Amino acid sequence: MEPLLGASLPVFLGLTVVVFGGFGVLTGQTLAEGWKPASVAIAYSLLLGLGDRFLAWGLFGEPLLSVWGFLVHTAVIGAITLTAHRIAIARRMVNQYPWLYERAGPFAWRERSPARG
């Protein structure tokens, strides 16, 4: 499992999922508040992945140049960031344009029909 993750499981869960996942949530929400597209969230996820690998190496002695580690950690951070971005965009669309849209789940919105008022 460690060769695939590029780090030990506690480091992966603690640093990548909790700490950098939290950074990803904040990044996704902030980008959505500025109406930035999801491609910008992906770019920031790559930067967060680099920071994650650096801190895993610097604090816990994990391999710095682990390709699989970088890919897996960045994919997890990216998934968290994109999920937070989509939820925030959906919330913003419904809150900013309540006469046009209504919620259609946590990730989507739909046009409000006149009958639903």
C-alpha positions as CSV (number, residue, x, y, z in Angstrom):
1,M,0.0,0.0,0.0
2,E,2.8,2.4,0.8
3,P,4.4,2.2,-2.6
4,L,1.1,3.1,-4.2
5,L,0.4,6.0,-1.8
6,G,4.0,7.2,-1.7
7,A,3.6,7.7,2.0
8,S,2.5,5.7,5.1
9,L,-1.2,5.4,5.7
10,P,-1.2,7.7,8.8
11,V,0.6,10.4,6.8
12,F,-1.7,10.0,3.9
13,L,-4.8,10.3,6.0
14,G,-3.6,13.0,8.3
15,L,-1.7,15.3,6.0
16,T,-3.3,14.7,2.6
17,V,-6.9,14.0,3.5
18,V,-7.4,16.1,6.6
19,V,-5.0,19.0,6.2
20,F,-4.7,19.4,2.5
21,G,-8.3,18.2,2.0
22,G,-9.3,21.1,4.2
23,F,-7.2,23.4,2.1
24,G,-8.9,22.0,-1.0
25,V,-12.4,22.7,0.5
26,L,-11.4,26.3,1.2
27,T,-9.8,26.7,-2.2
28,G,-12.9,25.3,-4.0
29,Q,-15.3,27.5,-2.1
30,T,-13.2,30.6,-2.6
31,L,-12.8,30.0,-6.3
32,A,-16.6,29.4,-6.6
33,E,-17.3,32.7,-4.8
34,G,-15.3,34.4,-7.5
35,W,-17.1,32.5,-10.3
36,K,-13.8,30.8,-11.4
37,P,-14.2,27.8,-13.7
38,A,-13.3,24.2,-12.5
39,S,-10.1,24.3,-14.6
40,V,-8.7,26.9,-12.2
41,A,-9.6,24.6,-9.3
42,I,-7.6,21.8,-11.0
43,A,-4.6,24.1,-11.4
44,Y,-4.7,25.0,-7.7
45,S,-5.1,21.3,-6.8
46,L,-1.8,20.6,-8.6
47,L,-0.1,23.3,-6.5
48,L,-1.6,21.8,-3.3
49,G,-0.3,18.4,-4.4
50,L,3.2,19.8,-4.7
51,G,2.9,21.3,-1.2
52,D,1.6,18.0,0.2
53,R,4.5,16.1,-1.2
54,F,7.0,18.7,0.1
55,L,5.6,18.6,3.6
56,A,5.3,14.8,3.6
57,W,9.0,14.7,2.8
58,G,10.1,17.5,5.1
59,L,8.0,16.5,8.2
60,F,7.8,12.8,7.9
61,G,10.7,11.7,5.7
62,E,8.5,10.3,2.9
63,P,10.0,10.1,-0.6
64,L,9.9,13.5,-2.2
65,L,10.0,12.4,-5.9
66,S,7.4,9.6,-5.7
67,V,5.5,9.8,-8.9
68,W,2.7,7.5,-7.7
69,G,2.6,9.4,-4.4
70,F,2.2,12.7,-6.2
71,L,-0.5,11.4,-8.6
72,V,-2.6,9.7,-5.8
73,H,-2.3,12.5,-3.4
74,T,-3.1,15.2,-6.0
75,A,-6.0,13.1,-7.3
76,V,-7.5,12.9,-3.8
77,I,-6.9,16.7,-3.2
78,G,-8.3,17.5,-6.6
79,A,-11.5,15.4,-6.0
80,I,-12.1,17.2,-2.7
81,T,-11.4,20.6,-4.3
82,L,-13.7,20.0,-7.3
83,T,-16.5,18.6,-5.0
84,A,-16.3,21.7,-2.8
85,H,-16.2,24.0,-5.9
86,R,-19.3,22.3,-7.4
87,I,-21.3,22.4,-4.2
88,A,-20.4,26.1,-3.7
89,I,-21.4,27.0,-7.3
90,A,-24.7,25.3,-6.9
91,R,-25.4,27.0,-3.7
92,R,-24.4,30.4,-5.1
93,M,-26.6,30.0,-8.2
94,V,-29.7,29.2,-6.1
95,N,-29.0,31.9,-3.5
96,Q,-28.1,34.7,-6.0
97,Y,-30.9,33.9,-8.5
98,P,-33.7,32.5,-6.4
99,W,-36.4,33.6,-8.9
100,L,-34.7,31.6,-11.7
101,Y,-33.3,28.5,-10.1
102,E,-34.0,26.0,-7.4
103,R,-31.9,23.2,-5.8
104,A,-31.8,19.9,-7.6
105,G,-29.5,18.1,-5.1
106,P,-26.2,19.1,-3.5
107,F,-24.4,19.5,-6.9
108,A,-27.0,20.9,-9.2
109,W,-29.7,23.4,-9.8
110,R,-32.6,23.6,-12.2
111,E,-34.8,26.3,-13.7
112,R,-37.7,27.2,-11.5
113,S,-41.0,26.5,-13.1
114,P,-43.8,29.1,-12.8
115,A,-46.1,26.5,-11.2
116,R,-43.7,25.9,-8.3
117,G,-43.6,29.6,-7.5
